[in-house]
Amino acid sequence: MNEITVSRLGCIVLSLFPALWGLFSLLNNTADFAGTARNAVGPLLAMQDTYQTPGLMWRAISADWAYMLGLAVITALETLAGLFATAGVALMIGRLKGSYAAFAKGKAWAMLGALCAITVWGVGFMVVAGDWFMAWQAKKDPLAVQLGALIYLAPNAFALLFLMLQREPR
């Protein structure tokens, strides 16, 4: 056991965040796609739980197709996060004892997965849902959407930073 091996194991373990969350999200979202879209995404897009401020309600989208499309985009990004990061994990495991250049190819896929996760949970949920659709203004459990997204975002952002900063002598 040496520092390089442990550092590489750190890359693999942290890459499991976007890999597993992305794949589990695919399973969860598709188990009852229409129900999830209608009950989770629909009320958020329609801004149902906000204070209905007239100057903001023009943003609300209540069309049936919108929540289905919204969940499809969410699921696609989560799935890409899972697939890319899983490919990265597999490549890193397969090249654990190989050259840094070979191992780094797996890191690149895992970083791409983490970026997809950050896009959906950071930009999508924290920014778009939180501030554009005013989820932070919810009458019940304000900030629940953004804090929930932060729980997903933080480990993925940490994984991305770790992967980017992990370097070895060439």
C-alpha positions in Angstrom: 0.0 0.0 0.0 1.3 3.4 -0.9 0.1 7.0 -1.2 -0.6 6.7 -4.9 -2.8 3.7 -4.5 -4.7 5.2 -1.6 -5.2 8.4 -3.6 -6.6 6.4 -6.5 -8.9 4.5 -4.2 -10.1 7.9 -2.9 -11.0 8.8 -6.5 -12.9 5.6 -7.0 -14.8 5.8 -3.7 -15.8 9.5 -4.2 -16.9 8.7 -7.8 -19.5 6.4 -6.4 -21.5 9.5 -5.4 -22.5 10.6 -8.9 -22.4 7.0 -10.1 -24.9 5.5 -7.6 -27.0 8.6 -7.1 -27.5 8.9 -10.8 -28.4 5.2 -11.3 -30.6 5.1 -8.3 -32.4 8.3 -9.5 -33.1 6.6 -12.8 -34.7 3.6 -11.0 -36.7 5.8 -8.6 -37.9 8.2 -11.3 -39.0 5.5 -13.7 -40.7 3.4 -11.1 -43.7 5.8 -11.3 -42.7 8.4 -13.8 -46.1 10.0 -14.3 -46.8 10.1 -10.6 -43.4 11.6 -9.8 -43.9 14.2 -12.5 -47.4 15.1 -11.4 -46.8 15.1 -7.7 -43.2 16.4 -7.4 -42.4 18.4 -10.5 -45.8 19.7 -11.4 -46.5 21.6 -8.2 -43.1 23.1 -8.3 -43.4 24.3 -11.9 -46.9 25.7 -11.2 -45.5 27.5 -8.2 -48.5 26.1 -6.1 -46.8 26.4 -2.7 -45.6 30.0 -3.1 -47.2 33.2 -2.0 -48.6 33.7 -5.5 -47.0 37.1 -5.9 -48.6 38.5 -9.1 -45.3 39.9 -10.4 -43.8 36.5 -10.2 -46.6 34.2 -11.3 -46.0 34.7 -15.0 -43.2 32.2 -14.5 -45.5 29.4 -13.4 -46.1 26.6 -15.9 -49.1 24.4 -15.3 -49.3 22.6 -18.7 -49.4 18.8 -18.3 -46.6 18.3 -20.8 -44.3 20.7 -18.8 -43.9 18.5 -15.7 -43.4 15.4 -17.9 -40.7 17.2 -19.9 -39.2 18.6 -16.7 -38.9 15.1 -15.1 -37.6 13.7 -18.4 -34.8 16.3 -18.4 -34.0 15.7 -14.7 -34.0 11.9 -15.3 -31.8 12.2 -18.4 -29.2 14.3 -16.6 -29.2 12.1 -13.5 -28.9 9.0 -15.7 -26.0 10.6 -17.6 -24.3 11.4 -14.3 -24.7 7.7 -13.2 -23.6 6.2 -16.5 -20.6 8.5 -17.0 -19.4 8.1 -13.4 -20.0 4.4 -13.5 -17.8 4.1 -16.6 -15.2 6.2 -14.8 -15.3 3.9 -11.8 -14.9 0.8 -13.9 -12.0 2.3 -15.9 -10.3 3.5 -12.7 -10.7 0.0 -11.1 -9.4 -1.6 -14.2 -6.4 0.7 -14.3 -5.7 0.9 -10.6 -2.2 -0.4 -10.9 -1.6 1.1 -14.4 0.0 4.4 -15.5 -1.4 7.7 -14.4 -2.4 8.5 -17.9 -4.5 5.3 -18.1 -6.1 5.9 -14.7 -6.8 9.5 -15.5 -9.0 8.5 -18.4 -11.4 7.0 -15.9 -11.1 10.1 -13.8 -12.3 12.2 -16.8 -15.4 10.1 -17.1 -16.1 10.3 -13.4 -15.6 14.1 -13.5 -18.1 14.3 -16.4 -20.6 12.4 -14.3 -20.1 14.7 -11.4 -20.6 17.7 -13.7 -23.9 16.3 -14.8 -24.9 15.8 -11.2 -23.9 19.3 -10.3 -25.9 20.6 -13.3 -29.1 18.9 -12.3 -28.9 19.3 -8.5 -27.0 22.6 -8.3 -28.2 24.5 -11.3 -31.5 22.7 -11.8 -32.8 22.4 -8.3 -31.0 25.0 -6.4 -31.1 27.8 -8.9 -33.9 27.2 -11.4 -36.4 25.5 -9.0 -35.2 27.5 -6.0 -35.1 31.0 -7.5 -36.9 31.0 -10.8 -39.8 28.9 -9.6 -39.5 30.4 -6.1 -39.3 27.1 -4.2 -37.5 29.0 -1.5 -40.8 30.9 -0.9 -42.7 27.7 -0.1 -45.3 28.3 2.6 -44.5 24.8 4.1 -40.9 23.8 4.5 -39.2 26.8 2.8 -35.9 25.9 1.4 -36.7 22.2 1.4 -36.0 21.9 -2.4 -32.7 23.9 -2.1 -31.5 22.1 1.0 -32.4 18.8 -0.5 -30.5 19.7 -3.6 -27.5 20.7 -1.5 -27.4 17.3 0.0 -26.9 15.9 -3.5 -24.7 18.7 -4.8 -22.1 18.9 -2.0 -20.7 15.3 -2.2 -20.7 15.5 -6.0 -18.9 18.9 -6.0 -16.4 17.5 -3.4 -15.9 14.4 -5.7 -15.3 16.7 -8.7 -12.8 18.8 -6.8 -11.0 15.7 -5.4 -10.8 14.2 -8.9 -9.5 17.5 -10.4 -6.9 18.0 -7.7 -5.6 14.4 -7.5 -2.4 14.4 -9.5 0.6 12.1 -9.7 4.1 12.5 -10.9 4.3 11.7 -14.6 
